[in-house]
Amino acid sequence: MHFFIDEGGTFTATAGWSAVCSLALPHKEVGPARREIDFISRKWPRRDGELKGGSLSADHLKALVEVLFRHDAILHVCAIDMAQENPDDIERHKAGQCEGITNYLAPSHHPNFVAEVQGLRKALERIPAQLYVQCVLMSELIETAIEENLMYFAQRRPRELGRFEWTIDAKDPVRISPQEAWWRDTLGPLQESKTRDKPMRFVRDPAFDYRYFNKNFMFEKELWHPDKPRELIQGYDVRKVISGQISFVDSRSETLIQAVDILTSFMRRWLANEISDDDVTRSLGRLQILKNNGGKPQSLQLATLSRKTGMRKSKLKANSMALAGRVMMKPGRGKKAA
Protein backbone atom coordinates (compact mmCIF):
# COMPACT_ATOMS: atom_id res chain seq x y z
CA MET A 1 0.00 0.00 0.00
CA HIS A 2 1.14 3.52 -0.75
CA PHE A 3 -0.21 6.29 1.48
CA PHE A 4 -0.20 9.96 0.49
CA ILE A 5 -0.75 12.41 3.36
CA ASP A 6 -1.51 16.13 3.52
CA GLU A 7 -3.07 18.55 5.96
CA GLY A 8 -5.44 21.47 5.56
CA GLY A 9 -5.82 24.50 7.82
CA THR A 10 -3.42 26.08 10.26
CA PHE A 11 -4.72 24.29 13.39
CA THR A 12 -5.33 27.65 15.08
CA ALA A 13 -8.59 29.01 16.48
CA THR A 14 -9.02 31.51 13.64
CA ALA A 15 -8.77 28.72 11.05
CA GLY A 16 -11.83 26.89 12.32
CA TRP A 17 -11.82 23.38 10.90
CA SER A 18 -8.41 21.82 10.23
CA ALA A 19 -7.78 18.28 9.05
CA VAL A 20 -5.20 15.67 8.11
CA CYS A 21 -6.02 13.26 5.31
CA SER A 22 -4.59 9.98 4.07
CA LEU A 23 -5.16 8.61 0.58
CA ALA A 24 -4.14 4.95 0.23
CA LEU A 25 -3.67 3.25 -3.14
CA PRO A 26 -2.44 -0.20 -4.08
CA HIS A 27 1.10 0.11 -5.45
CA LYS A 28 0.04 -1.17 -8.86
CA GLU A 29 -2.51 1.64 -9.12
CA VAL A 30 -0.23 4.55 -8.18
CA GLY A 31 1.35 5.08 -11.61
CA PRO A 32 -1.85 4.65 -13.66
CA ALA A 33 -3.84 6.90 -11.28
CA ARG A 34 -1.16 9.59 -11.39
CA ARG A 35 -1.02 9.57 -15.21
CA GLU A 36 -4.81 9.66 -15.54
CA ILE A 37 -5.12 12.60 -13.13
CA ASP A 38 -2.39 14.45 -15.03
CA PHE A 39 -4.33 13.88 -18.25
CA ILE A 40 -7.80 14.93 -17.09
CA SER A 41 -6.44 17.97 -15.20
CA ARG A 42 -4.26 19.37 -17.97
CA LYS A 43 -6.65 22.30 -18.49
CA TRP A 44 -7.69 22.77 -14.87
CA PRO A 45 -6.79 26.02 -13.10
CA ARG A 46 -3.57 25.95 -11.12
CA ARG A 47 -1.94 28.10 -8.47
CA ASP A 48 1.84 28.43 -8.84
CA GLY A 49 1.74 25.37 -11.06
CA GLU A 50 -0.18 23.22 -8.56
CA LEU A 51 -3.69 21.86 -8.39
CA LYS A 52 -5.39 23.42 -5.35
CA GLY A 53 -8.84 22.62 -4.03
CA GLY A 54 -9.70 26.28 -3.50
CA SER A 55 -9.38 26.94 -7.23
CA LEU A 56 -11.52 24.01 -8.39
CA SER A 57 -15.22 23.35 -8.81
CA ALA A 58 -17.48 20.49 -7.77
CA ASP A 59 -17.19 19.08 -11.29
CA HIS A 60 -13.41 18.96 -10.97
CA LEU A 61 -13.75 17.13 -7.65
CA LYS A 62 -16.22 14.67 -9.14
CA ALA A 63 -13.84 13.87 -12.02
CA LEU A 64 -10.90 13.41 -9.65
CA VAL A 65 -12.88 11.10 -7.36
CA GLU A 66 -14.02 9.02 -10.32
CA VAL A 67 -10.39 8.32 -11.24
CA LEU A 68 -9.35 7.56 -7.67
CA PHE A 69 -12.37 5.33 -7.07
CA ARG A 70 -11.59 3.20 -10.12
CA HIS A 71 -8.04 2.75 -8.85
CA ASP A 72 -9.20 1.48 -5.43
CA ALA A 73 -8.13 4.59 -3.49
CA ILE A 74 -9.25 4.83 0.14
CA LEU A 75 -9.54 8.20 1.94
CA HIS A 76 -9.26 8.65 5.68
CA VAL A 77 -9.89 11.98 7.39
CA CYS A 78 -9.24 13.16 10.94
CA ALA A 79 -10.60 16.67 11.55
CA ILE A 80 -10.83 19.11 14.45
CA ASP A 81 -12.75 22.35 14.97
CA MET A 82 -10.05 24.54 16.50
CA ALA A 83 -12.56 27.32 17.22
CA GLN A 84 -14.08 25.01 19.85
CA GLU A 85 -10.80 23.94 21.46
CA ASN A 86 -9.56 25.22 24.81
CA PRO A 87 -5.89 26.37 24.63
CA ASP A 88 -5.29 25.39 28.27
CA ASP A 89 -6.56 21.87 27.61
CA ILE A 90 -4.25 21.57 24.61
CA GLU A 91 -1.27 22.61 26.72
CA ARG A 92 -2.26 20.10 29.42
CA HIS A 93 -2.55 17.38 26.81
CA LYS A 94 0.88 18.24 25.47
CA ALA A 95 2.41 18.31 28.95
CA GLY A 96 0.95 14.86 29.62
CA GLN A 97 2.48 13.52 26.43
CA CYS A 98 5.86 15.01 27.31
CA GLU A 99 5.72 13.44 30.75
CA GLY A 100 4.70 10.11 29.27
CA ILE A 101 7.79 9.97 27.04
CA THR A 102 10.18 9.92 29.99
CA ASN A 103 7.89 8.48 32.65
CA TYR A 104 9.39 4.99 32.65
CA LEU A 105 13.06 5.79 32.29
CA ALA A 106 14.98 3.79 34.88
CA PRO A 107 18.55 3.70 36.23
CA SER A 108 19.04 0.39 34.45
CA HIS A 109 18.62 2.05 31.04
CA HIS A 110 21.76 2.83 29.08
CA PRO A 111 22.84 6.51 29.33
CA ASN A 112 22.73 6.88 25.54
CA PHE A 113 19.15 5.64 25.49
CA VAL A 114 18.20 8.01 28.31
CA ALA A 115 19.77 10.94 26.47
CA GLU A 116 17.91 10.03 23.27
CA VAL A 117 14.55 9.83 25.02
CA GLN A 118 15.18 13.09 26.89
CA GLY A 119 16.01 14.69 23.54
CA LEU A 120 12.68 13.55 22.07
CA ARG A 121 10.87 15.07 25.03
CA LYS A 122 12.66 18.39 24.65
CA ALA A 123 11.90 18.43 20.93
CA LEU A 124 8.20 17.92 21.66
CA GLU A 125 8.22 20.65 24.31
CA ARG A 126 9.52 23.10 21.69
CA ILE A 127 6.78 22.31 19.15
CA PRO A 128 4.13 25.10 19.01
CA ALA A 129 0.59 24.22 20.07
CA GLN A 130 -0.86 24.21 16.55
CA LEU A 131 1.81 21.84 15.27
CA TYR A 132 1.32 19.64 18.33
CA VAL A 133 -2.39 19.32 17.55
CA GLN A 134 -1.52 18.38 14.00
CA CYS A 135 0.90 15.70 15.26
CA VAL A 136 -1.79 14.22 17.52
CA LEU A 137 -4.32 14.07 14.69
CA MET A 138 -1.68 12.56 12.41
CA SER A 139 -1.12 9.78 14.94
CA GLU A 140 -4.85 9.07 15.16
CA LEU A 141 -5.19 9.15 11.38
CA ILE A 142 -2.34 6.70 10.81
CA GLU A 143 -3.67 4.26 13.39
CA THR A 144 -7.11 4.18 11.76
CA ALA A 145 -5.81 4.13 8.20
CA ILE A 146 -3.53 1.14 8.84
CA GLU A 147 -6.16 -0.92 10.62
CA GLU A 148 -9.01 -0.27 8.19
CA ASN A 149 -6.92 -0.65 5.04
CA LEU A 150 -5.65 -3.97 6.41
CA MET A 151 -9.20 -5.24 6.84
CA TYR A 152 -10.38 -3.89 3.50
CA PHE A 153 -7.55 -5.11 1.29
CA ALA A 154 -7.04 -8.43 3.09
CA GLN A 155 -10.31 -9.39 1.37
CA ARG A 156 -9.54 -7.90 -2.02
CA ARG A 157 -5.81 -7.38 -2.75
CA PRO A 158 -3.86 -9.14 0.02
CA ARG A 159 -0.49 -8.93 -1.77
CA GLU A 160 -0.60 -5.17 -1.23
CA LEU A 161 -0.24 -5.70 2.51
CA GLY A 162 3.34 -6.91 2.18
CA ARG A 163 4.75 -3.38 1.85
CA PHE A 164 3.73 0.01 3.23
CA GLU A 165 5.03 3.25 1.77
CA TRP A 166 4.31 6.77 3.04
CA THR A 167 4.62 9.99 1.06
CA ILE A 168 3.95 13.17 3.04
CA ASP A 169 3.63 16.78 1.91
CA ALA A 170 6.77 18.57 3.08
CA LYS A 171 6.57 21.83 5.00
CA ASP A 172 9.83 22.94 3.46
CA PRO A 173 10.96 21.61 0.06
CA VAL A 174 14.62 22.06 1.05
CA ARG A 175 14.84 20.43 4.50
CA ILE A 176 12.86 18.36 6.98
CA SER A 177 11.30 20.60 9.61
CA PRO A 178 11.70 19.91 13.37
CA GLN A 179 8.06 18.82 13.52
CA GLU A 180 8.51 16.38 10.63
CA ALA A 181 11.70 15.00 12.16
CA TRP A 182 9.95 14.44 15.50
CA TRP A 183 6.98 12.81 13.77
CA ARG A 184 9.23 10.57 11.67
CA ASP A 185 11.32 9.46 14.66
CA THR A 186 8.54 8.91 17.18
CA LEU A 187 5.35 7.88 15.41
CA GLY A 188 6.45 4.28 14.91
CA PRO A 189 7.53 3.74 18.55
CA LEU A 190 4.45 5.57 19.88
CA GLN A 191 2.09 3.46 17.77
CA GLU A 192 3.94 0.33 18.88
CA SER A 193 3.48 1.41 22.49
CA LYS A 194 -0.23 2.00 21.90
CA THR A 195 -0.71 -1.56 20.70
CA ARG A 196 0.21 -2.84 24.18
CA ASP A 197 -3.14 -1.63 25.47
CA LYS A 198 -5.02 -1.51 22.17
CA PRO A 199 -3.82 -4.23 19.76
CA MET A 200 -4.59 -3.92 16.07
CA ARG A 201 -7.83 -5.63 15.10
CA PHE A 202 -7.82 -8.57 12.73
CA VAL A 203 -10.63 -10.80 11.46
CA ARG A 204 -10.47 -14.55 11.87
CA ASP A 205 -12.03 -15.74 8.63
CA PRO A 206 -10.60 -17.44 5.55
CA ALA A 207 -11.90 -14.54 3.47
CA PHE A 208 -9.29 -12.29 5.14
CA ASP A 209 -5.85 -13.12 3.80
CA TYR A 210 -3.08 -11.72 6.02
CA ARG A 211 -0.30 -14.00 4.72
CA TYR A 212 1.71 -11.25 3.03
CA PHE A 213 1.35 -8.91 6.00
CA ASN A 214 2.35 -11.66 8.42
CA LYS A 215 5.37 -12.64 6.33
CA ASN A 216 6.81 -9.12 6.33
CA PHE A 217 5.71 -7.67 9.66
CA MET A 218 5.12 -10.46 12.19
CA PHE A 219 7.98 -10.99 14.64
CA GLU A 220 8.95 -12.06 18.13
CA LYS A 221 10.53 -9.75 20.67
CA GLU A 222 11.14 -9.30 24.36
CA LEU A 223 8.62 -6.87 25.78
CA TRP A 224 9.92 -4.58 28.52
CA HIS A 225 7.68 -3.76 31.49
CA PRO A 226 8.42 -1.15 34.16
CA ASP A 227 7.01 -3.34 36.95
CA LYS A 228 7.65 -6.97 35.97
CA PRO A 229 10.17 -9.16 34.12
CA ARG A 230 10.50 -9.03 30.34
CA GLU A 231 8.37 -11.46 28.36
CA LEU A 232 8.71 -12.95 24.89
CA ILE A 233 5.74 -12.03 22.71
CA GLN A 234 4.67 -12.46 19.12
CA GLY A 235 3.23 -9.44 17.37
CA TYR A 236 3.52 -7.04 14.47
CA ASP A 237 6.36 -4.62 13.87
CA VAL A 238 4.24 -1.45 13.78
CA ARG A 239 7.38 0.67 13.71
CA LYS A 240 8.46 -1.06 10.48
CA VAL A 241 4.99 -0.60 8.97
CA ILE A 242 5.17 3.16 9.53
CA SER A 243 8.84 4.07 9.42
CA GLY A 244 10.23 1.52 6.99
CA GLN A 245 9.64 3.62 3.88
CA ILE A 246 8.71 7.25 4.47
CA SER A 247 9.49 10.38 2.46
CA PHE A 248 8.62 14.08 2.65
CA VAL A 249 8.13 15.57 -0.82
CA ASP A 250 7.40 18.93 -2.39
CA SER A 251 3.75 18.81 -3.44
CA ARG A 252 4.65 20.46 -6.75
CA SER A 253 6.43 17.25 -7.74
CA GLU A 254 3.70 14.79 -6.73
CA THR A 255 0.28 14.75 -8.39
CA LEU A 256 -1.25 12.47 -5.75
CA ILE A 257 -0.25 14.82 -2.92
CA GLN A 258 -2.04 17.55 -4.89
CA ALA A 259 -5.04 15.21 -5.12
CA VAL A 260 -5.08 14.86 -1.32
CA ASP A 261 -4.88 18.66 -1.03
CA ILE A 262 -8.00 18.96 -3.20
CA LEU A 263 -9.90 16.41 -1.12
CA THR A 264 -8.81 18.06 2.13
CA SER A 265 -9.82 21.52 0.92
CA PHE A 266 -13.32 20.41 -0.07
CA MET A 267 -13.66 18.46 3.19
CA ARG A 268 -12.79 21.48 5.34
CA ARG A 269 -15.25 23.69 3.47
CA TRP A 270 -17.93 21.04 3.80
CA LEU A 271 -17.34 20.79 7.56
CA ALA A 272 -17.54 24.57 7.86
CA ASN A 273 -20.91 24.51 6.02
CA GLU A 274 -19.43 26.56 3.19
CA ILE A 275 -20.46 23.76 0.82
CA SER A 276 -23.82 21.99 0.87
CA ASP A 277 -23.73 20.57 -2.65
CA ASP A 278 -24.95 16.95 -2.59
CA ASP A 279 -22.55 16.05 -5.41
CA VAL A 280 -19.59 17.21 -3.30
CA THR A 281 -20.89 15.31 -0.29
CA ARG A 282 -21.33 12.07 -2.20
CA SER A 283 -18.03 12.46 -4.05
CA LEU A 284 -16.07 12.79 -0.80
CA GLY A 285 -17.98 9.86 0.66
CA ARG A 286 -17.24 7.49 -2.23
CA LEU A 287 -13.58 7.19 -1.25
CA GLN A 288 -14.24 6.53 2.44
CA ILE A 289 -15.18 3.31 4.21
CA LEU A 290 -18.71 3.15 5.57
CA LYS A 291 -18.76 2.48 9.30
CA ASN A 292 -21.57 1.82 11.73
CA ASN A 293 -21.80 3.06 15.29
CA GLY A 294 -24.92 1.94 17.07
CA GLY A 295 -26.57 1.32 13.72
CA LYS A 296 -25.82 4.83 12.43
CA PRO A 297 -23.81 5.30 9.22
CA GLN A 298 -20.53 7.16 9.77
CA SER A 299 -17.46 8.13 7.80
CA LEU A 300 -15.46 11.06 9.20
CA GLN A 301 -13.24 10.81 12.25
CA LEU A 302 -13.65 13.95 14.37
CA ALA A 303 -11.38 14.76 17.30
CA THR A 304 -10.95 17.07 20.26
CA LEU A 305 -8.18 17.56 22.82
CA SER A 306 -10.38 19.67 25.08
CA ARG A 307 -11.31 16.90 27.50
CA LYS A 308 -9.71 15.96 30.82
CA THR A 309 -9.31 12.44 29.44
CA GLY A 310 -7.30 13.74 26.50
CA MET A 311 -7.86 12.61 22.93
CA ARG A 312 -11.44 11.76 22.11
CA LYS A 313 -12.87 10.30 18.94
CA SER A 314 -16.33 11.78 18.61
CA LYS A 315 -19.18 10.12 16.83
CA LEU A 316 -18.41 10.10 13.17
CA LYS A 317 -20.64 12.34 11.14
CA ALA A 318 -23.73 10.48 9.95
CA ASN A 319 -25.07 11.73 6.61
CA SER A 320 -25.20 11.09 2.88
CA MET A 321 -21.39 11.29 2.79
CA ALA A 322 -21.16 8.15 4.88
CA LEU A 323 -23.89 6.39 2.91
CA ALA A 324 -21.92 6.92 -0.29
CA GLY A 325 -18.89 5.10 1.16
CA ARG A 326 -17.39 1.74 0.33
CA VAL A 327 -18.51 -1.20 2.47
CA MET A 328 -15.84 -2.84 4.59
CA MET A 329 -16.97 -6.42 4.05
CA LYS A 330 -16.61 -7.81 0.55
CA PRO A 331 -20.15 -8.70 -0.61
CA GLY A 332 -21.11 -12.28 0.06
CA ARG A 333 -18.59 -12.94 2.82
CA GLY A 334 -19.25 -13.35 6.51
CA LYS A 335 -17.03 -12.44 9.40
CA LYS A 336 -15.93 -13.39 12.90
CA ALA A 337 -14.49 -10.47 14.81
CA ALA A 338 -11.05 -11.15 16.24
C-alpha positions as CSV (number, residue, x, y, z in Angstrom):
1,M,0.0,0.0,0.0
2,H,1.1,3.5,-0.7
3,F,-0.2,6.3,1.5
4,F,-0.2,10.0,0.5
5,I,-0.8,12.4,3.4
6,D,-1.5,16.1,3.5
7,E,-3.1,18.5,6.0
8,G,-5.4,21.5,5.6
9,G,-5.8,24.5,7.8
10,T,-3.4,26.1,10.3
11,F,-4.7,24.3,13.4
12,T,-5.3,27.7,15.1
13,A,-8.6,29.0,16.5
14,T,-9.0,31.5,13.6
15,A,-8.8,28.7,11.0
16,G,-11.8,26.9,12.3
17,W,-11.8,23.4,10.9
18,S,-8.4,21.8,10.2
19,A,-7.8,18.3,9.0
20,V,-5.2,15.7,8.1
21,C,-6.0,13.3,5.3
22,S,-4.6,10.0,4.1
23,L,-5.2,8.6,0.6
24,A,-4.1,5.0,0.2
25,L,-3.7,3.3,-3.1
26,P,-2.4,-0.2,-4.1
27,H,1.1,0.1,-5.4
28,K,0.0,-1.2,-8.9
29,E,-2.5,1.6,-9.1
30,V,-0.2,4.5,-8.2
31,G,1.4,5.1,-11.6
32,P,-1.9,4.7,-13.7
33,A,-3.8,6.9,-11.3
34,R,-1.2,9.6,-11.4
35,R,-1.0,9.6,-15.2
36,E,-4.8,9.7,-15.5
37,I,-5.1,12.6,-13.1
38,D,-2.4,14.4,-15.0
39,F,-4.3,13.9,-18.2
40,I,-7.8,14.9,-17.1
41,S,-6.4,18.0,-15.2
42,R,-4.3,19.4,-18.0
43,K,-6.6,22.3,-18.5
44,W,-7.7,22.8,-14.9
45,P,-6.8,26.0,-13.1
46,R,-3.6,26.0,-11.1
47,R,-1.9,28.1,-8.5
48,D,1.8,28.4,-8.8
49,G,1.7,25.4,-11.1
50,E,-0.2,23.2,-8.6
51,L,-3.7,21.9,-8.4
52,K,-5.4,23.4,-5.4
53,G,-8.8,22.6,-4.0
54,G,-9.7,26.3,-3.5
55,S,-9.4,26.9,-7.2
56,L,-11.5,24.0,-8.4
57,S,-15.2,23.3,-8.8
58,A,-17.5,20.5,-7.8
59,D,-17.2,19.1,-11.3
60,H,-13.4,19.0,-11.0
61,L,-13.8,17.1,-7.6
62,K,-16.2,14.7,-9.1
63,A,-13.8,13.9,-12.0
64,L,-10.9,13.4,-9.6
65,V,-12.9,11.1,-7.4
66,E,-14.0,9.0,-10.3
67,V,-10.4,8.3,-11.2
68,L,-9.4,7.6,-7.7
69,F,-12.4,5.3,-7.1
70,R,-11.6,3.2,-10.1
71,H,-8.0,2.8,-8.9
72,D,-9.2,1.5,-5.4
73,A,-8.1,4.6,-3.5
74,I,-9.3,4.8,0.1
75,L,-9.5,8.2,1.9
76,H,-9.3,8.6,5.7
77,V,-9.9,12.0,7.4
78,C,-9.2,13.2,10.9
79,A,-10.6,16.7,11.5
80,I,-10.8,19.1,14.4
81,D,-12.7,22.3,15.0
82,M,-10.0,24.5,16.5
83,A,-12.6,27.3,17.2
84,Q,-14.1,25.0,19.8
85,E,-10.8,23.9,21.5
86,N,-9.6,25.2,24.8
87,P,-5.9,26.4,24.6
88,D,-5.3,25.4,28.3
89,D,-6.6,21.9,27.6
90,I,-4.2,21.6,24.6
91,E,-1.3,22.6,26.7
92,R,-2.3,20.1,29.4
93,H,-2.5,17.4,26.8
94,K,0.9,18.2,25.5
95,A,2.4,18.3,29.0
96,G,1.0,14.9,29.6
97,Q,2.5,13.5,26.4
98,C,5.9,15.0,27.3
99,E,5.7,13.4,30.7
100,G,4.7,10.1,29.3
101,I,7.8,10.0,27.0
102,T,10.2,9.9,30.0
103,N,7.9,8.5,32.7
104,Y,9.4,5.0,32.7
105,L,13.1,5.8,32.3
106,A,15.0,3.8,34.9
107,P,18.6,3.7,36.2
108,S,19.0,0.4,34.4
109,H,18.6,2.0,31.0
110,H,21.8,2.8,29.1
111,P,22.8,6.5,29.3
112,N,22.7,6.9,25.5
113,F,19.1,5.6,25.5
114,V,18.2,8.0,28.3
115,A,19.8,10.9,26.5
116,E,17.9,10.0,23.3
117,V,14.6,9.8,25.0
118,Q,15.2,13.1,26.9
119,G,16.0,14.7,23.5
120,L,12.7,13.6,22.1
121,R,10.9,15.1,25.0
122,K,12.7,18.4,24.7
123,A,11.9,18.4,20.9
124,L,8.2,17.9,21.7
125,E,8.2,20.7,24.3
126,R,9.5,23.1,21.7
127,I,6.8,22.3,19.2
128,P,4.1,25.1,19.0
129,A,0.6,24.2,20.1
130,Q,-0.9,24.2,16.5
131,L,1.8,21.8,15.3
132,Y,1.3,19.6,18.3
133,V,-2.4,19.3,17.6
134,Q,-1.5,18.4,14.0
135,C,0.9,15.7,15.3
136,V,-1.8,14.2,17.5
137,L,-4.3,14.1,14.7
138,M,-1.7,12.6,12.4
139,S,-1.1,9.8,14.9
140,E,-4.8,9.1,15.2
141,L,-5.2,9.2,11.4
142,I,-2.3,6.7,10.8
143,E,-3.7,4.3,13.4
144,T,-7.1,4.2,11.8
145,A,-5.8,4.1,8.2
146,I,-3.5,1.1,8.8
147,E,-6.2,-0.9,10.6
148,E,-9.0,-0.3,8.2
149,N,-6.9,-0.7,5.0
150,L,-5.6,-4.0,6.4
151,M,-9.2,-5.2,6.8
152,Y,-10.4,-3.9,3.5
153,F,-7.5,-5.1,1.3
154,A,-7.0,-8.4,3.1
155,Q,-10.3,-9.4,1.4
156,R,-9.5,-7.9,-2.0
157,R,-5.8,-7.4,-2.7
158,P,-3.9,-9.1,0.0
159,R,-0.5,-8.9,-1.8
160,E,-0.6,-5.2,-1.2
161,L,-0.2,-5.7,2.5
162,G,3.3,-6.9,2.2
163,R,4.8,-3.4,1.9
164,F,3.7,0.0,3.2
165,E,5.0,3.3,1.8
166,W,4.3,6.8,3.0
167,T,4.6,10.0,1.1
168,I,3.9,13.2,3.0
169,D,3.6,16.8,1.9
170,A,6.8,18.6,3.1
171,K,6.6,21.8,5.0
172,D,9.8,22.9,3.5
173,P,11.0,21.6,0.1
174,V,14.6,22.1,1.1
175,R,14.8,20.4,4.5
176,I,12.9,18.4,7.0
177,S,11.3,20.6,9.6
178,P,11.7,19.9,13.4
179,Q,8.1,18.8,13.5
180,E,8.5,16.4,10.6
181,A,11.7,15.0,12.2
182,W,9.9,14.4,15.5
183,W,7.0,12.8,13.8
184,R,9.2,10.6,11.7
185,D,11.3,9.5,14.7
186,T,8.5,8.9,17.2
187,L,5.4,7.9,15.4
188,G,6.4,4.3,14.9
189,P,7.5,3.7,18.5
190,L,4.5,5.6,19.9
191,Q,2.1,3.5,17.8
192,E,3.9,0.3,18.9
193,S,3.5,1.4,22.5
194,K,-0.2,2.0,21.9
195,T,-0.7,-1.6,20.7
196,R,0.2,-2.8,24.2
197,D,-3.1,-1.6,25.5
198,K,-5.0,-1.5,22.2
199,P,-3.8,-4.2,19.8
200,M,-4.6,-3.9,16.1
201,R,-7.8,-5.6,15.1
202,F,-7.8,-8.6,12.7
203,V,-10.6,-10.8,11.5
204,R,-10.5,-14.6,11.9
205,D,-12.0,-15.7,8.6
206,P,-10.6,-17.4,5.5
207,A,-11.9,-14.5,3.5
208,F,-9.3,-12.3,5.1
209,D,-5.8,-13.1,3.8
210,Y,-3.1,-11.7,6.0
211,R,-0.3,-14.0,4.7
212,Y,1.7,-11.3,3.0
213,F,1.3,-8.9,6.0
214,N,2.4,-11.7,8.4
215,K,5.4,-12.6,6.3
216,N,6.8,-9.1,6.3
217,F,5.7,-7.7,9.7
218,M,5.1,-10.5,12.2
219,F,8.0,-11.0,14.6
220,E,8.9,-12.1,18.1
221,K,10.5,-9.7,20.7
222,E,11.1,-9.3,24.4
223,L,8.6,-6.9,25.8
224,W,9.9,-4.6,28.5
225,H,7.7,-3.8,31.5
226,P,8.4,-1.1,34.2
227,D,7.0,-3.3,37.0
228,K,7.6,-7.0,36.0
229,P,10.2,-9.2,34.1
230,R,10.5,-9.0,30.3
231,E,8.4,-11.5,28.4
232,L,8.7,-12.9,24.9
233,I,5.7,-12.0,22.7
234,Q,4.7,-12.5,19.1
235,G,3.2,-9.4,17.4
236,Y,3.5,-7.0,14.5
237,D,6.4,-4.6,13.9
238,V,4.2,-1.5,13.8
239,R,7.4,0.7,13.7
240,K,8.5,-1.1,10.5
241,V,5.0,-0.6,9.0
242,I,5.2,3.2,9.5
243,S,8.8,4.1,9.4
244,G,10.2,1.5,7.0
245,Q,9.6,3.6,3.9
246,I,8.7,7.2,4.5
247,S,9.5,10.4,2.5
248,F,8.6,14.1,2.6
249,V,8.1,15.6,-0.8
250,D,7.4,18.9,-2.4
251,S,3.7,18.8,-3.4
252,R,4.6,20.5,-6.7
253,S,6.4,17.3,-7.7
254,E,3.7,14.8,-6.7
255,T,0.3,14.7,-8.4
256,L,-1.2,12.5,-5.7
257,I,-0.3,14.8,-2.9
258,Q,-2.0,17.6,-4.9
259,A,-5.0,15.2,-5.1
260,V,-5.1,14.9,-1.3
261,D,-4.9,18.7,-1.0
262,I,-8.0,19.0,-3.2
263,L,-9.9,16.4,-1.1
264,T,-8.8,18.1,2.1
265,S,-9.8,21.5,0.9
266,F,-13.3,20.4,-0.1
267,M,-13.7,18.5,3.2
268,R,-12.8,21.5,5.3
269,R,-15.2,23.7,3.5
270,W,-17.9,21.0,3.8
271,L,-17.3,20.8,7.6
272,A,-17.5,24.6,7.9
273,N,-20.9,24.5,6.0
274,E,-19.4,26.6,3.2
275,I,-20.5,23.8,0.8
276,S,-23.8,22.0,0.9
277,D,-23.7,20.6,-2.7
278,D,-24.9,16.9,-2.6
279,D,-22.6,16.0,-5.4
280,V,-19.6,17.2,-3.3
281,T,-20.9,15.3,-0.3
282,R,-21.3,12.1,-2.2
283,S,-18.0,12.5,-4.1
284,L,-16.1,12.8,-0.8
285,G,-18.0,9.9,0.7
286,R,-17.2,7.5,-2.2
287,L,-13.6,7.2,-1.3
288,Q,-14.2,6.5,2.4
289,I,-15.2,3.3,4.2
290,L,-18.7,3.1,5.6
291,K,-18.8,2.5,9.3
292,N,-21.6,1.8,11.7
293,N,-21.8,3.1,15.3
294,G,-24.9,1.9,17.1
295,G,-26.6,1.3,13.7
296,K,-25.8,4.8,12.4
297,P,-23.8,5.3,9.2
298,Q,-20.5,7.2,9.8
299,S,-17.5,8.1,7.8
300,L,-15.5,11.1,9.2
301,Q,-13.2,10.8,12.3
302,L,-13.6,13.9,14.4
303,A,-11.4,14.8,17.3
304,T,-10.9,17.1,20.3
305,L,-8.2,17.6,22.8
306,S,-10.4,19.7,25.1
307,R,-11.3,16.9,27.5
308,K,-9.7,16.0,30.8
309,T,-9.3,12.4,29.4
310,G,-7.3,13.7,26.5
311,M,-7.9,12.6,22.9
312,R,-11.4,11.8,22.1
313,K,-12.9,10.3,18.9
314,S,-16.3,11.8,18.6
315,K,-19.2,10.1,16.8
316,L,-18.4,10.1,13.2
317,K,-20.6,12.3,11.1
318,A,-23.7,10.5,10.0
319,N,-25.1,11.7,6.6
320,S,-25.2,11.1,2.9
321,M,-21.4,11.3,2.8
322,A,-21.2,8.2,4.9
323,L,-23.9,6.4,2.9
324,A,-21.9,6.9,-0.3
325,G,-18.9,5.1,1.2
326,R,-17.4,1.7,0.3
327,V,-18.5,-1.2,2.5
328,M,-15.8,-2.8,4.6
329,M,-17.0,-6.4,4.0
330,K,-16.6,-7.8,0.5
331,P,-20.1,-8.7,-0.6
332,G,-21.1,-12.3,0.1
333,R,-18.6,-12.9,2.8
334,G,-19.3,-13.3,6.5
335,K,-17.0,-12.4,9.4
336,K,-15.9,-13.4,12.9
337,A,-14.5,-10.5,14.8
338,A,-11.0,-11.2,16.2
